[in-house]
Amino acid sequence: MQEPINDSLMDPETRRCPFDFYRRLRRDSPVYKLPNTEIYFVATYDLITRVIKDTETFTSRGKNSKNAPNYCEEADRLMEERGWGRLFNDVPTLQNNDPPSHSLYRKLVAETFRVSRIRKMETYIGDIVEQLLEGFADRRECDIVEALCIPLPMYVIADQLGVARGDFERFKGWSEAFIYALRPPKPKQELIRDAEILVEMQHYMMAVIQDRRAHPKDDIISELVTAFYNGERMLTDKEVLSIVEQLLVAGNETTTNGVANALLYLSQHLDMQNRLRAEPDRVGDFVEEILRTESPVVGLYRTATRDTELAGVRIPKSATVMLGFAAANRDESRYDDADIIDIDRPNIAGHIAFSAGTHHCIGAELARVELRAAIQAFLRRFRHFSLAVPERELTYQYMFALRGVVKLPLRLQATAPPPSVNFLARDPRPR
């Protein structure tokens, strides 16, 4: 008889190294109710893809219920009174929506993130990476999260939205406050403070939205305020703000954690460092494997629209279902040696680190370009790098639905600087 599973992603030690936990779930409890929550965690590839396809039973719409982690009535009321409310709950557009209306909103944004256009941004993104590396290239030790992993995607998404790069630290604070529902329980006062931070973000972004209505520019917000939903009407301010909030968050969390996870792995595997320096064209394959094995997004939510059953587990109407992308990406039934990074793997791009189906991340190709650019430049700039602290001293983020280290101190041995780069170049919207 199998021992009962009592672990939870709320536990710091499980979040630090959750892979044994995922393995036991896949084997014994592929649909598992996380202790002391109303969250049902789905752990296998096949079950997750089944849920993704069944939007009638498992909807992306759904409010943060009173039973969910970090529900706070006072925080919600504060946002209603001082800002525009919890738009992720109340104004379904992209991630918080289902077809057919989801498809109409997504179409408005898809042109900006089309693959051919994103690939034309490689030089522009590479210049940002080189600028950031130049800031610490002469140092022997550096926290790479602060110096590279956070600012890189924030600069890019700021340029795409058409707002000032210099405000990126505020953007990061807004992003972290926005994902309050993906964190373990927090004290009420911290949740109220998060709501105050989100109100600040809403006022900032609403001012930009209203400015673009009067004075359109060449950026995403201008495209949204001049677009027509289904060819019939212009988007409301709340709809635009809902989309912008989601792009701001999605545009940084995956890349920040992805770059940090990749450099952490490489700092511990000199053989892979050397191979990628010798075969730089394989960095893309390495990116796919690091996304699979160290998925930056542990999972995202769906809400059951009716009483249902999944893998023999009864799931009541309105329950929260968490799609465990990180667990599914190491599913032994899909991948041989699933815990091992193998850049020669035949099904290397088959993971669901960016979800799948209608909700496949619209910025997935942008994240891939950012990851490739950061890793390639880092390997060129530094002939060797390694962890500057024992691995046990690394602290992982205080959230159970995202995975990444808070700090990543590395020891660095620099090579000669690359050919001159125009660090002032700013071409955020190449055609």
Secondary structure, 3 states (H helix, E strand, C coil): CCCCCCCCCCCHHHHHCCHHHHHHHHHHCCEEECCCCCEEEECCHHHHHHHHHCCCCEECCCCCCCCCCCCCHHHHHHHHHHCCCCHHHHCCCCCCCCCCHHHHHHHHHHCCCCHHHHHCCHHHHHHHHHHHHHCCCCCCEEEHHHHHHCHHHHHHHHHHHCCCHHHHHHHHHHHHHHCHHHCCCCCHHHHHHHHHHHHHHHHHHHHHHHHHHHCCCCCHHHHHHCCEECCCEECCHHHHHHHHHHHHHHHHHHHHHHHHHHHHHHHHCHHHHHHHHHCHHHHHHHHHHHHHHCCCECCEEEEECCCEEECCEEECCCCEEEECHHHHCCCCCCCCCCCCCCCCCCCCCCCCCCCCHHHCCCCHHHHHHHHHHHHHHHHHHEEEEEECCCHHHCCECCCCCECCECCCEEEEEECCCCCCCCCCCCCCCCC
